[in-house]
Amino acid sequence: MNNPLVSIIIPVYNAEKYLEETILSAIAQTWTNKEIIIVDDGSVDNSLAIARQYENSWIKVFVQQNNGASAARNTGLREAKGDYIQFLDADDLLSVDKIANQFEFLEKNPGKLVVCSTIHFNDGEDYESSLPSPYEEVFLLSNDDPVHFLINLWGGFSENGSMIQPNAWLTPKNIIETAGLWNEEITVDDDGEFFCRVVLQSKGIVKSGGYNYYRKHNNRQSLSAQKSIADITSKLKAAVLKKRALLAGTNSFGAHVAIYKSLINIAADSYLKYPQIYNEAISELPKIKLNYQPAMGGPISNKLASIFGWRMIKLLKLYR
């Protein structure tokens, strides 16, 4: 049986509370031919000391100044010797059979990517008894057409879209080398922009078994939900890059719908608050007519937006 090396890349920044459990999750993988690459991104807690405790010939620890998760992942990619890449955030976990299960599909489908289900769990919950989100499962379908897969994921064919957390993928390294490294100028939706390029360089996507356990933290917003000027600027840059990448492969109406939704949501988040970002997002909108209202934060606000328009609701919220 083919037994290639899989590189598990763990970017770390101040993750002392969870890091040991994450490392043990990587060590426990039933796929035997693996290396674990831990990249400490300038942590100021005990993360580096924890990582050093596990350092050996196949668990390697690298240290860099704080440059962000994308830079840490790029360091990991440069150091990786494996033919396949498994990303793993420092507070998340994998089922023990995740990599082995996914490789069975990769072996039968050269040139494709493999994705598994994600179980979202609150910190402290028994994640192994939880189930994946039925909503997300609708979008995790094997597909020989990478363009169609992305349009469907981004809501081009239905009312809503979804996302895929980076740990869920197992990716041939040669596809990443063709697609390019993580964009270190993007801090929010960096994973969406990166895997957009990776998916488009593949021959398709295969859904496998195994689980990615994604830990939710109730004491803070997720990065994708944050709305500071830096966060929204990053989301806009990612959206524009994804637009260009997708339209390079298709000019379909579904692609324009998916892009429109992404950009109008950014426009809504920046309206009145960050005029320059708003104007740029509007200027990047595809020239289509679409009856779509960005979410306004609750059923009543959404209903009023459908009647009076989302800009009016944003204005009322600002001056109430």
Buried (B, 14 or more C-beta within 10 A) or exposed (E): EEEBBBBBBBBBBBBBBBBBBBBEBBBEBEBEBBBBBBBBBBBEBEBBEBBEEBEEEEBBBBBBEEBBBBBBBBBBBEBBEBBBBBBBBBBBBBBBBBBBBBBBBBEEBEEBBBBBBBBBBEEEBEBEEBEBBEEBBEBBBBBEBBBBBBBBBBBBBEEEBBBBBBBBBBBBBEBBEEBEBBBBBBBBBBBBBBBBBBBBBBBBBBBBBBBBBBBEEEEEEEBEEBBEEEBBBBBBBBBBBBBEBBBEEBEBBBBBBBBBBBBBBBBBBBBEEBEEBBEBBBEBBBEEEEEEBBEBEEEEBBEBBEEEEBBEBBBEEEEE
